[in-house]
Amino acid sequence: MTKKLAIAATLALGFSGGMAQADDDVTLQLQWVTQAQFAGYYVALDKGFYEEEGLDVTIKPGGPDIAPPQVLAGGGADVMLNWMPSALSAREKGLPVVNIAQPFKSSGLMLTCWKDTGIETPEDFRGKTIGTWFFGNEYPLLSWLSQLGIPMDGSDEGVTLQKIGFNVDPLLQRQSDCITTMTYNEYWQVIDAGVSEDEIVTFKYSDHGVATLEDGMYVLEENLEDPAFVDKMVRFVRASMKGWKWAEENPEDAAMIVLDNDATGAQTEKHQVRMMGEIAKLTAGSNGALDPADYERTVATLLAGGSDPVISKEPEGAWTHAITDAALN
C-alpha cells in the first residue's frame, strides 16, 4: 500500500506539472516474435491509440535468444512483456521488476502428449521424456512436477526433462513423449502437421490448478519514482488496453494488423486468425488490472516446489495497481 500511495503521489506531481507531452518515446519488448499473442499492442499502434495519448511507441519483437528481463535491465526497453514466474524469479535474483498491468487473465499453457505412450493422467508422466522451453518458460512445469512428487532425474519413477526449441519437432519425431505447447500456437502446429486430435492427449495447466499468469507488463521499480515515466506508463497502459479490447471484438481484423507488422513474412493468415481467436479467450475478463487472487495463486504455485521451488519466499512489492487505477478509472 505504501508503494501505491507513493506512485499516486508521483502521478499527482506529474499531472500537476503538465508533464504529458506529445510524442513521448516508449519502447516495448515483446516476449516472442510478432504474432497475434501481441495483437493488442499492434492494434493500438495501427489505430493511433498510442498517438492519441501523445506516445511514439516502438515495439521490439522477441525471439529464441532474447530474454526480456535482460533487455529491460540493460535499458533496451521501458516496459517488457513477461510470464510472471520468470518475472518473480528475476526479482528474487536481484532484478527489481514490477507488474504494472495484466492483460492476460487466463493461461494458455499445456502439455501435449502422444496417447499411445500410455499417458492418461499426470501420474503417467513417470518414466517419460518431457520437452519444454527454457529462458524462464520452464518454471510452471518444474513447479507442477515438484507438486506431483515426480523427480526430474530421468529415473523410471521420474521424468527426463528435454530442453527443446520453440517448435514441435521433438514430439513429431518421437524424441519427446510430451512437449510444452500453447493453446493458441504450438498445439495447432501439431495438428497442422497431420496429427489427429485422437492421437494426442492434452493437459491444460489451468485444469490442474497450477496455472500461472502470463504476458504481464513489467517495468523497473526505480523508474516508478520518476513522475514523467509514470505518466507515460499510464497513457501506455490505457492505449494498450483499448487496443486489446478492439482486438477481442475484431479478431480477424486484428490478425490482419499483426500480419502487416510481421517484417519476417513468416506468419500465415490462417494461423494468425486462429491464434487471435484463442488469444481473445485468454484476455477476456481482464481490464488490464492485475487480479490479486490470480497473483496469489501464481505465487502459491511457484512456492510449492518442495526442495526446489521457483521462488523461495513471498515476493514484496512485485506489483502495483497505481498505473491501472489512473489509466482505467
Steps between C-alpha positions, in 0.01 A plus 500: 500500500789733575634451148153567356472827690848602393423440133167682537690798637742472210205500260356809663831679460522394138153618404516822700829582334349460155743224416286331235688593185429393143718237344651361819708198403411157640674176405320170559689171500282207396541152647511337159486568125230709335175303522140532622615434857590871495214625284379763748824696474513488121134604483568794733787602274307451175179668618680803640408429863859565610518814290178625663679467835801696375723195476750390238514125566763263366414129521803271509430136408655228711651171395668184622816685607329803656423504873271798572626547861854540368384754241314696768797487737731624226283800418392361164131542584276703730251219551514128431251220464583199715344197663466558873710194603792640300446852633474393865805279465693792350383726784616255766838478326545876523327657199223717654223465242142603582177391332305814401224332294371151419310476168500118506247364748537129416788267419546338160771261615461123469684176436423307183584128514479194276206292616666172397768550767237405756471848646150560632562697818791711635614199707576330170776755432730273702764335287425731208692774320347848515629772272469858618627846419743674730586872538251516791223313320587177683405622848129405496588144392773462762259617767226261381732198497624588848142519628430159345803360678654396168880536498672642196787253509428285196410197714211259445309685774604839373505686172773589258486872429599592148589857408329565169484782251182695436357245258318167511763286326602305813144368535452429130835318486418302816797645687256611772190330635354838592591857417401842626245665273275804507128474427542771236819391327702179524197274558369603158842447346473137611155472343611675181786249473239229440456367852140409587353636823419136584872418504591746773397590852533850647535628855410865549679649799182691586308172535754368750518798733855595402433777249717806543456847353639568155576808287491773763654846459809560714725798565799564724398603850734801509329651196172520690659779707518720189179703445558528126550124465191421707293737289623329182410157638149613592445614143670192359284260702181688415574491126617138512184380672292691246692306237436170676126552529484601133691183411260286704201648317664490155722190504536455124582865440745491792672199345539691174662789687746255655583361157561853371759545778677168447821611334616139461201394292509169688144510632196379306149639496343169602728457801471860621120515470472175695755623755314826555180307566678301773680805640167681540393225741804573717462879513123481552397616845803723556488878490876504546508514880671209673257284700662448843346151520669402173828638630471309827420176315807549283723563802357201686565277198859621471569459872361145499808357338615289795877512544548688173235772473508760223505774764600446861287762674192715458592795275456854626415796280482289184185668366304822518148614412604866490552508123179318408300698760605822328471360148165327520292695751 
